[in-house]
């Protein structure tokens, strides 16, 4: 199973769920996608494909929100990912936060 952090480690983006090599927006499960935001990575991993599980997706998102509240004082996944209130947020932090959320819901 490819976890959300695996997608983010492969490539991270902002303001859109996923994009191709040229930066064009694509669906998160599209084969041409090479970069994902937190929301797109979670959807690609937990809502599409062989291991789709809506309950796990919801639990993962709630875990990520709790991490964001604790670390950044912000619940919104998109606001943190898009650096609206977290200007130093980047790919390595996205991967780290996703891995922690995965551990909290038993994916790691």
C-alpha positions in Angstrom: 0.0 0.0 0.0 1.3 3.4 -0.9 0.7 5.7 2.0 0.0 9.5 1.9 3.6 10.2 3.0 4.9 8.1 0.1 3.1 10.3 -2.3 4.3 13.5 -0.6 7.9 12.2 -0.5 7.7 11.5 -4.3 6.5 15.1 -4.9 4.7 17.9 -3.0 2.6 20.7 -4.4 0.4 23.5 -3.1 -3.0 25.0 -4.0 -4.1 21.9 -6.0 -4.6 18.3 -5.1 -2.1 17.0 -7.7 -0.2 18.0 -10.7 1.8 16.6 -13.6 5.4 17.3 -14.6 4.4 20.6 -16.2 2.5 21.7 -13.1 -0.9 21.2 -14.7 -3.7 20.1 -12.3 -4.6 16.5 -12.6 -6.7 14.1 -10.5 -4.8 12.7 -7.6 -5.2 9.1 -8.9 -4.2 10.1 -12.5 -1.1 8.2 -13.7 0.5 11.5 -14.9 0.4 12.9 -11.3 3.9 13.5 -9.9 3.2 15.9 -7.0 0.4 16.0 -4.4 -0.8 18.2 -1.6 -1.8 16.7 1.7 -5.4 16.3 0.7 -4.5 14.8 -2.7 -2.0 12.4 -1.2 -4.6 11.2 1.3 -7.2 10.8 -1.4 -4.9 8.9 -3.7 -3.8 6.6 -1.0 -6.9 6.0 1.1 -9.9 6.7 -1.2 -8.8 5.2 -4.5 -7.3 1.9 -5.6 -7.0 -1.5 -4.0 -6.9 -0.3 -0.4 -9.7 2.3 -0.5 -11.2 2.8 3.0 -13.4 5.9 3.8 -13.3 5.3 7.5 -9.5 5.1 7.5 -9.3 8.2 5.3 -11.5 10.2 7.8 -9.4 8.9 10.7 -6.2 9.9 9.0 -7.5 13.4 8.2 -8.7 13.9 11.8 -5.2 12.8 13.0 -3.5 15.2 10.7 -5.8 18.0 11.8 -4.9 17.3 15.5 -1.2 17.4 14.6 -1.7 20.7 12.8 -3.6 22.2 15.8 -0.8 21.1 18.1 2.1 22.3 15.9 0.7 25.3 14.1 -2.5 26.3 15.9 -4.4 25.7 12.6 -6.9 22.9 11.9 -7.2 23.5 8.1 -5.2 21.0 6.2 -5.2 23.1 3.1 -4.2 26.3 4.9 -1.1 24.5 6.4 -0.2 22.8 3.2 -0.5 26.0 1.2 1.6 27.9 3.7 -1.1 30.5 4.3 -0.2 30.8 7.9 2.9 28.7 8.0 5.4 30.3 5.6 8.3 27.9 6.5 6.2 24.8 5.8 7.7 22.6 3.0 7.9 19.1 1.6 10.0 17.6 4.4 7.6 18.9 7.0 4.6 17.6 5.0 6.2 14.1 4.9 7.0 14.2 8.6 3.5 15.3 9.6 1.9 12.7 7.3 4.1 9.9 8.8 3.0 10.9 12.3 -0.7 10.9 11.3 -0.2 7.5 9.7 1.4 6.1 12.9 -1.5 7.5 15.0 -4.1 5.6 12.9 -2.1 2.4 12.7 -0.8 2.6 9.1 2.9 2.5 10.3 
